[in-house]
Amino acid sequence: MIFYWGIKQSFPQLDLHNIFFSENYKEEFDTLFQKKNVSNDPTVYINITSKKLSSDAPENSENWFVMINVPSNSGQNWDDIRTTARQNILSKLSRILKTDIESLIEEEEYLDPIRIEAKTSSHAGALYGASSNDRMAAFFRHPNFSKVKGLYFAGGSVHPGGGIPLCLLSAKIVGELVE
């Protein structure tokens, strides 16, 4: 789940990439995989590109990409999950940063599994494709090529996997295949 927040303040103690871990990482993942829900204390990743490119946000403001792990959609009530997760994230960040973060949000958008599936046709709203929960999962990712001549695949759901560096590597592989 991703929240996009326009924050009307600058936080010098934050950098381009920021991770605030759960107090109980095992419990967080048990909640995700066994209960198909979101922990009350999720690990929170914040990317703030305006730290490197100031034009990404108005002066004295920041653009926050706030992401937490969530299960894929299997019929959960995502409105309730999103509302609770949002409040838990805001409470955690406000406590850590000693500032009422919610009062600083000027703009807001979000992506949850329902919206991800609607926008990308990704099965069950999976951001990175098939689940990769065991050490052999990487070997079962879809290849970058197809049986259909001239059809290639790049992105987080195919080889080598999710995340910006691996997606870029996927695009490089496809570029080399096309050549």
N, C-alpha and C positions, 0 to 999 in steps of 0.2 A: 504494500500500500504506500502510495506516495502523496504527500501534501506539498503543494507549491505555495510558498508564503512570501509575499512582499512585506518585508519587515522595515518599519520606519525608525530604525536605529542601527547604528554600527556597533559590532561586538569585536573589539580588537583582540580579545582572548580566543576567538575562533579563527580557524584557518580555512583553506579551500576545502579540505576533507576533515570531517570530525565524526568520531564514533563515541557514543555513550552506551556502554555495555549494561546489560541486565545484571542485577545483583545475583541472579540464579539462572545461569545460561542453560543448564540442563532442564530446569522447570520450564523455561521459555520454549524450548524445542519439544518437550513432552506435550505442552499445551497445543503447539502447532500441529504436531503429527498424530497425537492420540485423540485430542479433543476437537481438532479442526477449528481452533479458535485462536485468539491473540492473547498473549500474556498481559497481565496488568502492569508488568515491568518489561516492556520490549526493549531490545537493543535498538538504538536510534542512530541512523547515519544521516548527517547533514552535509550537503555539498553547497558551497556558496561561491559561485563563479565570479561574483563581483569583487571577490578578494584579489583576483588576478586581472580581471577586465572590468574596471570601475564603471564603464558605460552599460554594464548589465543591470544596474540598479540606479535609481536617483541618488543624488548626493546625500550623504549621511544615512543611507538606507542600504539594505542588503536583500538579495534574492536567495531564499532558502529552498532547497530541494530536500525534503525530509522523508526518509524512507525507513519502513520497518518490514520485517518478515511477516507474511501472513500465509495461511493455507490456501490452496486453490479452492475455487468455488465448488461446493458440493451441496448447494441449497441453503447455506446459512443466511441469516438476516444481516446483510451487509450494511444497511443503514444503522442498525444498532451497533454492530462491530466497529464501524468507522467512527461513530459518535464517541463510543467508549475509548477506542484507541486514541483518537484525537485528544480527548481530555487527559488520558494517562501520559501521552507524549508532552502535552503542554505543562502538566504538573511536574513531570520529571525535569524538563528543560528549565522551567521557572525556578525550581529548587536549586538546580546546579548552577545556573547563571545568575541567581539572586535578582531576578527581574520578572515582572508579569509579562510573559511572552504574548499571551493572547491579546492583550491591549495594544500590542505593537503590530499586529497583523492588519495591513491595509488592503491587500489583495489575497485571494485564496482560491485554489483549485485543487482537485484531487484525482487520483486514479486508484481504483480498487479492482479486484478481479472481474467484477461485472463490467466496468467501463473498459478495462483492458481487453476483455473478450469482444466487446461490442466494437471497439476501435480497430482491433488488429486480427480478429478471428482466431486468437490464440486459445486453444482448448482450455476451458475452465479458468480463463484469465491468468494463465501461467506466464509470468513476465519473461522467464528464461527457458521456456519449453518444458520438455519432459523432466520430471523430478530426477535429481542427481544425488541420491542419498546413500549410495554405496560406492566403494572404490572402483567398481567396474563400470559405473554409469557413463563415464566419459567415452568408453569404447563403444557404447551403443547409441551415441548421438547420430543424428541424420548426417550423411555426408554432404559435401558442398556441391556435388554434381548429381545429375539425374539420369535415368534411362532415356529420358526425352532429350534428343539432340538439341543443344543450345540452351537448355534450362539449367540454371545454377542457383545455389542458395547461399546466402550470407546472413549472419545475425546471431543473436544470443541463443536461439533454439537449435542451431546446427553446430557442426564441428568448427572450432574447438570448444565453444561454450559461451556462457553469459558474462556480462560485464564489458565495459567499454574497451579495455585492451584486447580482450579475446574477440569481440565483435569486429574490431579493426583488423585483427589478424585474419578473421574469417573473410573479410572483404579482400584482403591482400591475396589470400589463397584463391578466391574466385577470380581475381584479376589475372593471376598467373595461369589459371586453367583456361581462361578466355583467350589469352595470348596464344 
